[in-house]
Amino acid sequence: MTSSTAAESIRSTRKIPADIARSWLLVNAMKTELFDQSASSRADAIILDIEDAVDPSQKDIARDNVINWLTAGGEAWVRINDAISPFWADDLAGLRGTPGLLGVMLAKTESADQVTESFHRMDGKVPVIALVESALGIEEANHIARAQGAFRLAFGSGDFRRDTGMAATPEAMAYPRAKLVVASRVGNLPGPIDGPTVGTNHPILREQTGITVTMGMTGKLCLAIDQTTVINEVISPTPSDVAWATDFMNDFEANGRVIRDGSDLPRLGRAEKIMKLAVAFGVQPSL
């Protein structure tokens, strides 16, 4: 099977919509041998990274690697360099019109204008995930979420900690996470994507992904293929959640969809959301 045929086969199996995608796998654009492997993994979405993962001297090579793979039939998001870097304009110019490009993740987003300008330079056809990685970006999150072209917010937690000196504890990270969740709601965007967990310890990954869910975030960046299954499982509704939603909807329908008390509307909203995700993720109700 040729690379192009393999990529076409991979494309046909990727079905999780980006607005509800749970696991977002970052792939170093200099490691082309990982492209097909990552695309055929259980990641809901892959992001070919031509920003932090690539040395400045290799940016052009990395960009060409991405363009060649996408043109050959691959599909992916691409993390591009930030708007004040010398590489941003070349990234957008090179990627514009590339088949298989699902969208761009704009690194170190700090203003709505940076999102809008990126969107316009891609002919207004390519969605932009705004990766917020600084104190300024967090404080501008409401405006960023409302920017033309903004598709979803993401949290660059590592750079944010370096920028602020804050610890990685759930308590310290509660404010920026909550800010992105609230801003996403203000901008009528899907839930934001949390930062990655570093390391190979799956119990820690499971715990930290649980915090992602508790904070109201609906996706998580990941750094390795084997993290994707854990993230997908934790962010998905549980079989018991689906069983509850199924029972509630059956009862609601049997009673003529009549609102009986003040708790019915919130429960209906929760049940409908669970059922939508259960169908998308293939989660069956527990018996």
ABEGO torsion letter per residue (X at the ends): XBAAAAAAAAAAABABBAAABABBBBBBAABAAAAAAAAABABABBBBBABAABBAAAAAAAAAAAAAAAAAGBBBBBBBBBAABAAAAAAAAAABGBBGBAEBBBBGBABAAAAAAAAAAAGGABBBBBBBABAAAAAAAAAAAABBGBABBBBBAAAAAAAAGBBABAAAAAAAAAAAAAAAAAAGBBBBBBBBBBEABAAAAAAAAAAAAAAGBABBBBABAAAAAAAAAAABBBAAAAAAAAAAAAAAAAAGGBBABAAAAAAAAAAAAAAAAAAAAGBBBBX
